[in-house]
Amino acid sequence: MFSFHWPELIIIVALAAILFPKRLPQIGDALGKGIRGFRRTVHEIDEQSGLGEIKEIGRREAADLRDRVTIDVKPSSAASAPGSAGGTPPEEHRSS
């Protein structure tokens, strides 16, 4: 689809301000109403189709998983020893 970035959006707003200075508040109001209507419709579709419940279950599961997962960032002494599984490879196995 189409995507706007900040420079394009600024140029469009500047052109609208130059070409339609008196109608700019009306254009902004109509744009705001359109965006609110779109968001309301998407929310209603989520509720009717059950997608909202699925999203909420996914959010809860992700939060639960984040709470259960811990990461040990300190390397163990065996991992730092040369020739061990987690350490630096021996000289004969290093590639140049």
C-alpha positions, 0 to 999 in steps of 0.5 A, a space after each residue: 500500500 501507500 506509505 507516507 514519511 515525515 518529509 512527504 507529510 510536511 510538504 503536503 501540509 505546507 501545500 494545503 496551508 498555502 492553497 487552502 488557508 481558510 479551509 484547513 480547520 475543516 480539512 483537519 476536522 474531517 480527517 480526524 473524524 475519518 480516522 476515529 471512524 476507521 479505528 472504531 470500525 476496526 475495533 468493532 470488527 475485532 470484537 465481532 470476529 473474536 480477534 480481540 480475544 485472541 490478541 488479548 490471550 497472545 498478550 497474556 501468554 507473551 507476558 507470562 513467557 517473559 516473566 518465566 524466561 531468565 537469561 544468564 549473561 555471566 559466562 561460566 568458567 568452563 565456557 571461557 577455558 580454551 578448547 571447551 565447547 563455549 570458548 575459543 577454538 584450538 589453534 588447529 581448528 581456527 580458520 584464517 
